[in-house]
Amino acid sequence: SAVISQKPSRDICQRGTSLTIQCQVDSQVTMMFWYRQQPGQSLTLIATANQGSEATYESGFVIDKFPISRPNLTFSTLTVSNMSPEDSSIYLCSVESSGQETQYFGPGTRLLVL
Amino acid sequence: AQSVTQLDSHVSVSEGTPVLLRCNYSSSYSPSLFWYVQHPNKGLQLLLKYTSAATLVKGINGFEAEFKKSETSFHLTKPSAHMSDAAEYFCVVSENDYKLSFGAGTTVTVRA
């Protein structure tokens, strides 16, 4: 399976600021995704990061709040904009290659907003 | 529409005894089913997956799961728990596309 890294691994931020999270894969992958895991909760899909085009967002998530980039087949970023304490969560990226039918997850970014 | 119900939010076992984590799913199609594990302060690791091949699926670290279509279940078992099995376990279903639906999770604690 692919080796996935995320930066930063954790951060503490002030409300009203923005944080950009990076996801790097060691091989080219077809699909990249971003998930949110709120404290004590399960995972919720935020969006699919599409290479060369706008991300596809799930219900309840909007581009202004969570802009996503995917400039190539191995890298994506998620920005959490104008943060509030409710944004305190673990943010995870995942990847899937064509034909694998399996998503592999990065280690996550633990965000605390004060 | 697809969904997953993990029947136990918390399971506590003694080291060396069997572990059973229960999962029921709902799907309009022939689903793919997964179990992932999340250790404290770690990401998610794939334990095993079912994709319409053998109904008994063997995974890593001695875990296995049995797909029972008649019961719409995909329970996870391990014959002998180890202290390192203490973690959060997620049952996940996927239909024909990439979208994963996660269960609420089961926290496993292992007593020495």
Interface residues (C-beta under 8 A of the other chain):
Chain A: S1 I4 M31 F33 Q41 S42 L43 T44 L45 T48 L92 S94 E96 E101 T102 Q103 Y104 F105 G106 P107 G108 R110
Chain B: S32 F34 Y36 N41 K42 G43 L44 Q45 L46 K49 T51 F90 S94 Y98 K99 L100 F102 G103 A104 G105
